[in-house]
Amino acid sequence: MPALDFPLDTLRTYRGSATVPEDLGDFWDATLADARALPLEVVLEPVDTGLELVDTFDVTFTGFSGARIKAWLHLPASARGDVRARPLPAVVQYVGYSGGRGLPHQDTVWAQAGWAMLIMDTRGQGYGGLSGDTPDPHPSAGGNTYPGLMTRGIHDPAEYYYRRLYTDAVRAVEAAQSLDVVDASRIVVHGVSQGGGLAIAAASLAARAGIEGIIACLPDVNFLSDFRRALDVATAGPYPEIERFLVRHRDLAETALRTLDYFDVALLARWATAPASFSVALRDEVCPPSTVYAAFNNYGEDAPAGTRPPKDITEWPFNNHEGGGEHQVAMHLHRLGELRSAP
């Protein structure tokens, strides 16, 4: 398959096609304040997975509008009896589009590396990829949608599906930080595709809300960035849901695009303060490189000069949306090893 996006020298400076809504900060300040006014009410229940080297707990916490969100907490068994005295750094992991948290034994890699690992379930998803257990009880007002999640509530930023999911992602960080077994000052957010977009949103919105303790953001082939550009160049995956919706609802194009601007992680990323390591696949048809680079190039840019967080990006020149796959995991394991040994 030929390369389908901008030349590489253009990608490395491209910052996206959306205009920042004038009330973007106010919108998210109010959203997060409302959510954080509710008690997290984190509940842990041990789960027997049959794994001898990892201890797993079924987690429930309060997300957007009081909804109860599920997660898995995985802990290295080597930490038994010691974690209260020496709490663990934690990876908060977000899931790709259509997937959920899966079964409790399916993904324990960061716990195997010595980290606490919280995998947030994705409300209303889990119908493709890995299974999920969290409903989306909030009905979206304002008209029809196209099958999938991308147009649910697209008529109004206050009703849009990703307002709920981004808020859940921030609350997942706070849920992890609330646990005695976790070092609240050493949190990493990570995900692939939609999970990568949620990691950027969580790091950025947490910084906006004054939530400290995120020491790294690791988004791979991230989704949810530069929607306007994505509608022009993405040929597969979830972005075309929006295009197909607007084929029929021609009169809603500007309304829909304006709503999406509030959730464009290329805009939200400017608020981030944690160091970041991105990855991009240069032949990606689902999350085209320009959309990933828009988030990367804006990441941390609202910080005063001299205090902007360090960031880097790994380019996979011949890969589609699978990105670096197992090679990327190996790179993250090395990075986590460095972070874990840092004072």
N, C-alpha and C positions, 0 to 999 in steps of 0.2 A: 504494500500500500504506500503511495507517495505521501510525503509530508503535506499537511493540509492547512497550515496556519502561517502566521507571519514568519519572515526570516529571523534567525536566531538573534541577530544584533538588534532587531526591533523588539523582540520579546523581552530582552534583558533591560529595556527601559520603559516598556508599556505599563500604563497605570490604570487602564480601564476606561469604560465609556459612559458610566453613570455620573450624574450630578448629585452631590450630597444634598439631601433634603434639609431645609433650613431648621426643621425641628427634630432632626435625627437624634441628637443628644437628649433632648427633653423626652422624646418618645421612649427611649431605652431607660433613662433615669427613672421615669414613672413606672415602667413595666417591672424593672428589677426591684424598686422600692416596694411595690405591691406584693411581689412574690416573697421577698425577704422578710416581710412583716408576718408571714405565716410560719409557725414552728416547723422545723424539718421533720421531727418525729421519726427519726431513723430507727428501724427495727431490723434486727439480725436474727436469722434462724439457721442453725447448722444444717448442712446437706451432706449426705453420705454419697460420694461419687465413686467410691472404690479406688480412688487415687491415694497412694500412701504418702506421697511427697508434697501434696498440696491440700490445704484445708479450705473448704468452700462454705460460704454463707449466702443464703437468700436474703437480699436486702430490699427494703421498701423505704422510700422517703417521699417527702412532699415536693411536688413540682409546681408548674404554673397553675394558678387558680385552685390550689388545694388538691389537684389530682395526685393519686398515689402512684409513684413510679417505681418499677422494679429494677434490680441490678443484681449482678453476682459480685461477691467479694472473694478473691482468691488470695490466700496467704501461704508463703513457703512453710512447710511443716517444720523446717529447721528452726523456725522462730518460736515454736511452742514454748510457753512459759517464760518467754524473755521479752515479748513485744511491749509490755506495759512499761518496763524499765528502759527499753531501747526501741522506741517506735520506729516503724519502717517508712521509708519514702514510698510514695504511691504513684502509680500510673492510672489515670482516669481515661478509659477507652470508650470511644463512640463508634457506632456501627454504620455500615454502608446502607444505601437506599434500598428499601423494601425488607431489610433484615432486622432481626431482633437479637436479644442477648444469647439465643441458642440454648443448648442443654449445658448443664453445669460443668461437664468434663471437657467441653469442646475446645476451649481456648484458655490456656493457663500459662502462656509463654513468659509473661513478665514476672509472674510469681515464681516460675522456675529460675529466674535470674535474680531472685532475692527481694523483689519488690512486692508490696501490697498492690493488688490489681482490682479496680472497680470497673466492671463493664456495664454501662448504662443501657437498659432496654430503651427502645425507641417507640414512643406512644403511637398507636395506630398502625404500626408496621409489623414485621415478622411474618409476612405472607409470602416472602420470597427470600432466598438465601437462608439464613438461620432463623429459627422460630422465635416468636416474641410472646410476651405475657402481659403487656400494658395496653389497655384501651385508650382511645382518645375521646373522653366523654364530652368534650366541648363542641357543641354544634356550631358550624360556621354559618354565619348569617350572610344573606346577600346573593342568592341566585345559584345557578348551576355550576358544576365543575366537570372537568375531564377526568376519566378514570386515573387513579393514582393520587399523589399528595400535592403535586406542584401547583394546582389551581384551587385547592381547598381554601376558601376565604380570600381569594385574590382580589376581591372587590374593595377591600378595606384593610390597611395594615394592622388595625386592631384585631381583626378576625383571622388574619392569615395563619395558616398552620405552623409556619416556622417561628412565629412569635412564641408559641407554646414550647416548641422543641428547643429553641435557643435558650429559653429560660430554664427548662429542665436541665440543659447541659451545664449551666452555671450552678444550679442547685446541686448537681451531682458532685461538683468540686467541693462545695460546702459540706455535703454529706460525707465525703471521704475525710475531709479535714476534721469533722466532728468525732471521729472514731478514736478511741484510746490507742488502738494499735497502729495508727498512722501519724507520722511526723507532718503536722499541718504546714510546716515551712518548706517542705520538699515535695511538691506535686508536679507531675508531668501530665500534660493532656496530649492525647494521640488519637488518630483515626485515619482511615483510608476512604477516599471518595466522599460520600456524605459525612462519614466520620471525621475526615480531615477538615471539611467545612465547619463542623460542629466544634472541633478542637480550636480552630481560629476564632470562632464566635465566643467560645467559653473563655479563652485567654483574653480576648479584647474586652468583652463585657465585664469580666471579673475585674480587670484593671480599671474600667470605667466606674465600677461600683466600689472601688477601694478594697477589694478582696485580695489580700497578699498571699504569697506562698507558692505561686506557680513559677517553677524554675526552668521550664522548657515547654515549648509547643512543637509537636512533631506531626505536621499534616502531610499526608501522602496523596498525590494526584487529587487535590481537593476539589470538591463540588461546591455549589452555592456561591459562586464568585462571578462577577461581571455578567449578570444575566443577559443584558442587552447584546453583548458580543456573542454569548453562547447561543442565542437564538439564531444568529447568522451562520455559525460555523459548526455547532454540535450536530452530528448526524445520527447519533444513537444515544440510548439512555434516557434519563428523565427530562432533560431540557425540552425535547420535542413535544412533551405533553402540553406545554404552554403554547407552543406554536399551533398545535392541533385544536386547542381550545379557541384560540383567536381566529382560526379559519372560519369558525361558525359565529363567534361573538366579535364581529369586526368593530363594533362601537366601543368595546371595552379595552382596546389596545393601550391607550395612554393611561387609563386607570390601572390596568394590570402592571404595566412597566413601572409606574410610579410606586405602587405597592412593593414591588420587588426591590426597589432601591433601598428600602428600609432594612432589607435582609441580605444585602450584598456584602459578603465578607471582605471584598476588596475595599469597601468603604469602612466597615467596622474595624478592620485590621489596623488602621491608623492609630487606634487607642491602645494597642497591645504594648506591654512593657517587658514580657518574658523573652529570653533568647529563643530563637526558632530555627528549626531545620526542616525545610520543605523538600518535596520531591515532585518531579514533573516527567511525564512521558511525552516525548515530542511528536508521537504519531497517535495521540489520544483522540478518539472520535467522540468520547462521552464527556470528558472534561478537557476541552482543547487547551493546548499550552498557553495561549494568550490569556485565558481566564485564570489559570493558576498563577501566571506571572503577575497579573493585575493585583492579586492578593499579596504575593511575595514582595513586589516592589513598593507597595504601600505600607507593608507591615511595620509598625512602630514609628511611622513618620510624624505623628503628632507630638512625640517626645521632644523636649528641647535639644538643640544641637549639642552633641557631646554626651548625651544620655540615652540615645537611641539604642535599643537592644541589638546585640549581634544576631546576624541571621545568615543562613547559607541555603543553597538549593542544589540538589543532585539531579542531573539531567540524564534521562534514559532515552537515547536518541532513536532506538529502533523498536520501542515498545508502545503498545496501545494502552488501554486503561488498566491492564494488570500492573503497569509500572515496574518498579524494581522487585516486586514479589519477595521471595525468600532472601534475595540479596539485600533488599532494603531492611528487612527484619534484622539481618546480621549487622548492618550498619547501626541500627537503633540499639541493639544489644551492646555494641561497643560503646556507644554514646552513654547509655544508661550506666554501664560499668564505670565510666569516668565520673558521672554525676554522683553515683553512690559512694565513690571513694573520696569525693571532694569534701573538704572540711565544712 
